[in-house]
Amino acid sequence: MSVQVQLRRDTLANVLANHGALGEVYISTDSKELFIQDGATNGGFKASGVRALFGSLAQPALAESTGASGETLTTGVTTYTTTLQLPAGYKFIMGAGWLVKTTITGITTVDFGVTGSATLFAAAQSPSLTAGSTVIYGQNQVRFDAAPVSLLLTSHAGTNFTAGAIRFVVHYILLSPPTS
């Protein structure tokens, strides 16, 4: 007879809002991630990262727009500020890009960056803006942000967005120095 083992599980929001006993494992049912608990820290620590003896951390991560249709671009503006944010703290950004969900109109060249650095990923680029097209811009930069930052998509020519929907993504590694 086989033995079935079940671990504590809940939505990511509930996992991050609670903590378990030292060594207990939580599973996020919606993001499909494992979290190791230390008995005190809400959410515990993602099992995908590497934590050293004195608290240093390297953890692969990605941020991606939510919603079935991606983010609908605000029409009549030259800069779209995403709902997607990168977390505060140190991170090594490997790349960022998007999938066009609905053809983007009104612009032809773009700057792509974050709050405070509007061309971090790309300046004066002319990617395909038709539905189904994708792009990834390499970055390879360690960055520190004191607060979360939003992605920005700006019309380089100063024209306004007139239509479009897009799903953004940023691939990065969270970095933390020793804590003790």
Residue pairs with C-beta under 8 A, 6 or more apart in sequence:
7 25
7 26
7 27
8 20
8 24
8 25
8 26
8 27
9 26
9 27
9 28
9 29
10 18
10 26
10 28
10 29
11 28
11 29
11 30
12 28
12 30
12 31
12 33
15 26
15 27
15 28
15 35
15 43
15 44
16 42
16 43
17 42
17 43
18 42
18 43
19 37
19 38
19 39
19 40
19 41
19 42
19 43
19 44
20 26
20 37
20 39
20 44
21 37
21 39
22 37
22 38
22 39
23 36
23 37
24 36
24 37
24 44
25 34
25 35
25 36
25 37
25 47
26 34
26 35
26 37
26 44
27 33
27 34
27 35
28 34
28 35
33 46
33 47
33 48
34 46
34 47
34 48
35 43
35 44
35 45
35 46
35 47
36 44
36 45
36 46
36 47
37 44
38 44
38 45
45 51
45 57
46 59
48 59
48 60
49 57
49 58
49 59
49 60
49 174
50 57
50 58
50 59
51 57
52 178
54 178
54 179
54 180
55 176
55 177
55 178
55 179
55 180
56 176
56 177
56 178
56 179
57 174
57 175
57 176
58 173
58 174
58 175
58 176
59 173
59 174
60 172
60 173
61 91
61 171
61 172
61 173
61 174
62 169
62 170
62 171
62 172
63 84
63 85
63 86
63 87
63 168
63 169
63 170
63 172
64 84
64 167
64 168
64 169
64 170
65 71
65 82
65 83
65 84
65 166
65 167
65 168
65 169
66 83
69 101
69 102
69 165
70 99
70 101
70 102
70 165
70 166
70 167
70 168
71 80
71 82
71 83
71 84
71 165
71 166
71 167
71 168
72 102
72 164
72 165
73 80
73 104
73 153
73 161
73 163
73 164
73 165
73 166
74 80
74 161
75 106
75 160
75 161
75 162
75 163
76 160
76 161
76 162
77 160
77 161
78 154
78 155
78 158
78 159
78 160
78 161
79 118
79 152
79 153
79 154
79 155
80 152
80 153
80 154
80 161
81 115
81 150
81 151
81 152
82 150
82 151
82 152
82 153
82 168
83 150
84 150
84 151
84 168
84 170
85 148
85 149
85 150
85 151
86 93
86 114
86 145
86 148
86 149
86 151
86 170
86 172
87 145
87 148
87 174
88 145
88 146
88 147
88 148
89 144
89 145
89 174
89 175
89 176
90 142
90 143
90 144
90 174
90 175
90 176
90 177
91 142
91 143
91 144
91 145
91 172
91 173
91 174
91 175
92 140
92 141
92 142
92 143
92 172
92 173
92 175
93 139
93 140
93 141
93 142
93 143
93 170
93 171
93 172
94 138
94 139
94 140
94 171
94 172
94 173
95 121
95 136
95 137
95 138
95 139
95 170
95 171
96 112
96 121
96 136
96 137
96 139
96 151
96 168
96 169
96 170
96 171
97 121
97 134
97 135
97 136
97 137
97 168
97 169
98 134
98 135
98 166
98 167
98 168
98 169
99 132
99 133
99 134
99 166
99 167
99 169
100 128
100 129
100 130
100 131
100 132
100 133
100 134
100 164
100 165
100 166
101 131
101 165
101 166
101 167
102 131
102 163
102 164
102 165
103 129
103 130
103 131
103 163
103 164
104 129
104 161
104 163
104 164
104 166
105 129
105 161
105 162
105 163
105 164
106 155
106 159
106 160
106 161
106 162
106 163
106 164
107 129
107 155
107 156
107 157
107 159
107 160
107 161
108 126
108 129
108 157
108 159
109 124
109 125
109 126
109 155
109 156
109 157
110 122
110 124
110 125
110 126
110 127
110 153
110 154
110 155
110 156
111 118
111 119
111 122
111 123
111 124
111 125
111 152
111 153
111 154
111 156
112 119
112 120
112 121
112 122
112 125
112 137
112 151
112 152
112 153
112 154
113 119
113 120
113 121
113 122
113 151
113 152
113 154
114 120
114 145
114 149
114 150
114 151
114 152
115 149
115 150
115 152
116 149
118 152
118 154
120 139
120 141
121 137
121 139
122 137
123 156
124 156
125 135
125 137
125 156
127 133
127 135
128 135
129 164
136 169
142 175
151 168
151 170
153 166
155 161
